[in-house]
Amino acid sequence: MVQKTNTTKKETKSLETDIAAVMQSTMGQDLKNSVLIVSLVVNLVVFSLWVALQLTTVYDSQLAGFLLGR
């Protein structure tokens, strides 16, 4: 047997607004997290390249040719 719940229009509207607020908050957090992840990956790549340039002289001429060559 199914029980009927007594929900008013005000409660239903309140639930809908709560759900919308949670969805918007979640989307904001997802956007923030994705931007932070992309930033982390870019920083790791730049750091790795910097370490490679500091440890070896193999890439010096290629880098100078890339930056100064016309």
C-alpha positions as CSV (number, residue, x, y, z in Angstrom):
1,M,0.0,0.0,0.0
2,V,1.4,3.4,-1.0
3,Q,1.2,6.2,1.5
4,K,0.3,9.6,0.2
5,T,2.6,12.4,1.3
6,N,1.3,15.8,2.1
7,T,3.5,18.2,0.2
8,T,2.5,21.7,-0.4
9,K,3.3,23.8,-3.4
10,K,5.6,25.8,-1.2
11,E,7.6,22.8,-0.1
12,T,7.8,21.5,-3.7
13,K,9.1,24.9,-4.9
14,S,11.6,25.0,-2.0
15,L,12.9,21.5,-3.0
16,E,13.3,22.6,-6.6
17,T,15.2,25.7,-5.6
18,D,17.4,23.6,-3.3
19,I,18.1,21.2,-6.1
20,A,19.0,24.0,-8.5
21,A,21.3,25.6,-6.0
22,V,23.1,22.3,-5.4
23,M,23.5,21.7,-9.2
24,Q,24.9,25.2,-9.7
25,S,27.3,24.8,-6.8
26,T,28.4,21.4,-8.2
27,M,29.0,22.9,-11.6
28,G,31.1,25.7,-10.1
29,Q,33.2,23.2,-8.2
30,D,33.6,21.1,-11.3
31,L,34.8,24.1,-13.3
32,K,37.2,25.1,-10.6
33,N,38.6,21.6,-10.3
34,S,39.1,21.3,-14.1
35,V,40.9,24.6,-14.3
36,L,43.2,23.6,-11.4
37,I,43.9,20.2,-13.0
38,V,44.8,21.9,-16.4
39,S,47.0,24.4,-14.6
40,L,48.7,21.6,-12.6
41,V,49.5,19.7,-15.8
42,V,50.9,22.8,-17.6
43,N,53.0,23.6,-14.6
44,L,54.4,20.0,-14.5
45,V,55.3,20.2,-18.2
46,V,57.0,23.5,-17.8
47,F,58.9,22.3,-14.7
48,S,60.0,19.1,-16.4
49,L,61.3,21.0,-19.4
50,W,63.1,23.4,-17.1
51,V,64.7,20.5,-15.2
52,A,65.8,18.9,-18.5
53,L,67.4,22.1,-19.6
54,Q,69.2,22.5,-16.3
55,L,70.6,19.0,-16.3
56,T,71.8,18.6,-19.9
57,T,73.3,20.8,-22.6
58,V,71.9,18.8,-25.5
59,Y,69.0,21.0,-26.0
60,D,70.8,24.4,-25.7
61,S,71.4,24.9,-29.4
62,Q,67.9,23.7,-30.4
63,L,66.3,26.1,-27.8
64,A,68.5,29.0,-29.0
65,G,67.6,28.3,-32.6
66,F,63.9,28.2,-31.8
67,L,63.9,31.4,-29.7
68,L,66.4,33.4,-31.8
69,G,66.1,32.0,-35.3
70,R,64.2,33.7,-38.0
